[in-house]
Amino acid sequence: MISYVCRYRLMKMYKKELTKEEKAKLEKLRNNIQRYQELLTWQKLRRAEKKMLELRLKYDYRSTRREMLMDKYLVTLRPHAKKKDNWYD
């Protein structure tokens, strides 16, 4: 069994130099990968923002509904609300 240090030395000995074309292809690949990673990051952010807005809408609706019901309840507690001549009911 070859130790880790020996393996590293062997790899260093047989390391091949890259040609200009190979370096260009490698750089192009790196740029492609980086671009897609950035796109995925932006997509994830947009999804999170969309979900947050949907949740805000959902709970804002509930709070608005609760306020409307509370207003209706408070209106009926007013003394003039119990009169018989309420034309707006």
Phi and psi in degrees as a GROMACS rama.xvg file:
@    title "Ramachandran Plot"
@    xaxis  label "Phi"
@    yaxis  label "Psi"
@TYPE xy
-88.2325  132.708  ILE-2
-71.6002  166.133  SER-3
-63.395  -38.7418  TYR-4
-66.4419  -42.8207  VAL-5
-64.424  -41.1819  CYS-6
-61.131  -41.3439  ARG-7
-63.6654  -41.8534  TYR-8
-66.0184  -40.1015  ARG-9
-63.7484  -42.4088  LEU-10
-63.6956  -37.2533  MET-11
-67.4979  -37.0805  LYS-12
-66.0827  -41.9296  MET-13
-95.8448  13.6818  TYR-14
-65.842  129.475  LYS-15
-95.034  137.277  LYS-16
-77.4705  138.693  GLU-17
-85.773  144.474  LEU-18
-80.2873  171.404  THR-19
-63.2089  -38.9362  LYS-20
-64.0667  -43.6032  GLU-21
-65.217  -39.5757  GLU-22
-63.3145  -40.7865  LYS-23
-64.5914  -42.932  ALA-24
-63.1083  -42.0331  LYS-25
-63.9546  -42.7243  LEU-26
-63.9514  -41.4232  GLU-27
-61.7642  -42.799  LYS-28
-63.2104  -43.171  LEU-29
-61.4538  -43.7192  ARG-30
-63.2955  -41.3685  ASN-31
-60.2255  -47.376  ASN-32
-62.3717  -43.4996  ILE-33
-63.466  -41.2168  GLN-34
-63.0042  -43.8323  ARG-35
-67.1397  -35.1961  TYR-36
-63.3346  -41.989  GLN-37
-63.9049  -41.4879  GLU-38
-60.9544  -44.3353  LEU-39
-62.9561  -38.1123  LEU-40
-63.3654  -45.7517  THR-41
-63.8464  -39.957  TRP-42
-62.9562  -41.0182  GLN-43
-63.7726  -41.6141  LYS-44
-62.4729  -43.7334  LEU-45
-63.8765  -40.9806  ARG-46
-62.2656  -42.4467  ARG-47
-64.5559  -41.7427  ALA-48
-63.6511  -42.2837  GLU-49
-62.5597  -43.5357  LYS-50
-64.1145  -40.6846  LYS-51
-63.471  -41.8362  MET-52
-65.0148  -40.6607  LEU-53
-62.2027  -42.4402  GLU-54
-65.7542  -40.0541  LEU-55
-62.3747  -43.4487  ARG-56
-60.6697  -44.1739  LEU-57
-60.7548  -48.8475  LYS-58
-78.3461  -27.9525  TYR-59
-64.815  -40.311  ASP-60
-60.7236  -43.4488  TYR-61
-64.4791  -42.2023  ARG-62
-68.126  -36.5637  SER-63
-63.4429  -43.9115  THR-64
-61.8959  -43.2476  ARG-65
-62.7218  -41.2653  ARG-66
-64.3876  -40.7348  GLU-67
-62.6615  -43.3281  MET-68
-65.3128  -39.1261  LEU-69
-65.6521  -41.4952  MET-70
-61.2829  -42.5954  ASP-71
-61.9926  -42.4033  LYS-72
-64.9654  -44.2346  TYR-73
-67.1596  -34.3382  LEU-74
-63.879  -39.6742  VAL-75
-72.8392  -16.9583  THR-76
-82.8619  -13.6905  LEU-77
-67.8772  147.846  ARG-78
-62.4904  -39.5818  PRO-79
-74.4886  -11.0912  HIS-80
-73.6604  -21.2216  ALA-81
-87.4677  -3.28476  LYS-82
-70.5402  156.83  LYS-83
-81.4623  -19.8429  LYS-84
-95.5989  38.6856  ASP-85
-80.3298  106.385  ASN-86
-79.6645  -17.8278  TRP-87
-88.2761  -2.06721  TYR-88
